[in-house]
Each structure stands twice: as structure tokens, then as C-alpha cells.
């Protein structure tokens, strides 16, 4: 499949020249620096683990991963910050 076709189908976010791949990747992840690393890790695990299973199994995996992140200090910090300051202002420690 050609890159432009994959882009039009939503399989790609953007097309960059080979020499620009690293810089483009860094720019795409920059907004996540300082984000809730435990939640991002759980989301990635849910996507990676759920892609090959049926819906019921995927939802069970997501529920299990959610439960493991709910008991973290980052969850507490994120929810408190959201209520007090609005979205996007929490400081996370990865704990």
C-alpha cells in the first residue's frame, strides 16, 4: 500500500521524509513528556494486548489495567489537580 493511501485511510498520522523521521517522532511524543507514565504504559498494554483478542477479553484486560493504575499516587495527583486546576496541569511522579 502506498503511504498516501495509508494516510487517507487513517493508518498513518503523517508522512515525513526518511531524514526527518527522528525529529518528527520526537515532536509527536513531546506532549507526553511529564504525563502520567503509569497510565500511558497501561494504555499501551491494553492496545497491544487487546488487538489480537475478542472484545470481551479486551475489555477484561482494560478493566484489569485500569484497576492497577487506580491505586497509584499519580491517579490521586491527577484527579486532585483536575478538580482544583482543570485538565493538563498535574505533576506526575510515576508512582
C-alpha positions as CSV (number, residue, x, y, z in Angstrom):
1,X,0.0,0.0,0.0
2,X,1.3,3.4,-0.8
3,X,1.9,5.9,2.0
4,X,-0.6,8.4,0.7
5,X,-3.3,5.7,0.6
6,X,-2.5,4.6,4.1
7,X,-2.7,8.2,5.3
8,X,-6.1,8.7,3.6
9,X,-7.3,5.5,5.4
10,X,-6.2,6.8,8.8
11,X,-3.4,4.2,9.2
12,X,-0.8,6.9,9.4
13,X,-0.7,10.2,11.2
14,X,1.7,11.9,8.9
15,X,4.2,11.2,6.1
16,X,7.7,12.5,6.6
17,X,10.9,12.2,4.6
18,X,13.3,9.5,5.7
19,X,15.8,12.0,7.0
20,X,13.1,13.7,9.1
21,X,11.7,10.6,10.9
22,X,13.5,11.0,14.2
23,X,12.7,14.7,14.5
24,X,9.0,14.0,13.6
25,X,8.8,11.2,16.2
26,X,10.3,13.4,18.9
27,X,7.8,16.2,18.1
28,X,4.9,13.8,18.2
29,X,5.8,12.5,21.7
30,X,6.8,15.8,23.2
31,X,3.3,16.5,24.6
32,X,3.5,13.3,26.6
33,X,6.7,14.2,28.4
34,X,5.8,14.6,32.1
35,X,2.5,12.9,31.6
36,X,1.2,10.0,33.7
37,X,3.7,7.4,32.7
38,X,1.8,4.6,34.5
39,X,-1.4,5.4,32.7
40,X,0.4,5.7,29.4
41,X,2.0,2.3,30.0
42,X,-1.3,0.8,30.8
43,X,-2.9,2.2,27.7
44,X,-0.2,0.8,25.6
45,X,-0.5,-2.6,27.2
46,X,-4.3,-2.5,26.6
47,X,-3.8,-1.7,23.0
48,X,-1.0,-4.2,22.4
49,X,-2.8,-7.0,24.4
50,X,-6.3,-6.2,23.2
51,X,-5.6,-6.0,19.5
52,X,-5.5,-9.8,19.0
53,X,-8.4,-10.9,21.2
54,X,-12.2,-10.7,21.2
55,X,-14.0,-7.7,22.6
56,X,-14.9,-9.4,25.9
57,X,-11.2,-10.3,26.6
58,X,-10.0,-6.9,25.5
59,X,-12.4,-5.2,27.9
60,X,-11.4,-7.5,30.7
61,X,-7.8,-6.6,30.1
62,X,-8.6,-2.9,30.1
63,X,-10.5,-3.3,33.3
64,X,-7.6,-5.1,35.0
65,X,-5.1,-2.5,33.8
66,X,-7.4,0.4,35.0
67,X,-7.6,-1.2,38.4
68,X,-3.8,-1.4,38.7
69,X,-3.5,2.3,37.9
70,X,-6.3,3.4,40.2
71,X,-4.4,2.7,43.4
72,X,-1.4,4.9,42.4
73,X,-0.2,8.2,43.7
74,X,-0.3,9.5,40.1
75,X,-4.1,8.8,40.0
76,X,-4.6,10.8,43.2
77,X,-2.4,13.7,42.0
78,X,-4.1,13.7,38.6
79,X,-7.7,13.7,40.0
80,X,-6.9,16.3,42.7
81,X,-5.2,18.6,40.2
82,X,-8.0,18.2,37.7
83,X,-10.6,19.3,40.3
84,X,-8.5,22.1,41.6
85,X,-6.8,23.4,38.5
86,X,-8.5,21.9,35.5
87,X,-7.1,19.5,32.9
88,X,-3.4,19.3,31.9
89,X,-1.8,20.8,35.0
90,X,-1.0,17.8,37.2
91,X,2.6,16.8,38.1
92,X,3.2,13.0,38.0
93,X,5.9,11.0,39.7
94,X,5.4,7.6,38.1
95,X,4.3,6.1,41.5
